[in-house]
Amino acid sequence: MTTYLSTPSKAIDYRTATEDELTLLGQIIDVDGNEDSIVNREPVRNASGRLMGEHLTITDEAAEFIAESIRQMAEIAE
């Protein structure tokens, strides 16, 4: 199942989430809770109605944390 992410401000415009992003989002949810991290959750279905994934609209704060964490991981890897 594919997970797509976006934010209300379009800081993240609807796109496929990476494994790293989903791991970090899971950590945010563990600390802040689902209600404070995810604005909206919608199923993504194909033309025949089969569930193909989900679209998560996350808060801008969660998106900023994820982006900063990924930047830091990239710096460490260099």
Secondary structure as UniProt FT lines:
FT   STRAND          2..6
FT   TURN            8..9
FT   STRAND          15..16
FT   HELIX           19..32
FT   HELIX           34..37
FT   STRAND          38..45
FT   TURN            47..48
FT   STRAND          51..58
FT   HELIX           60..77
//
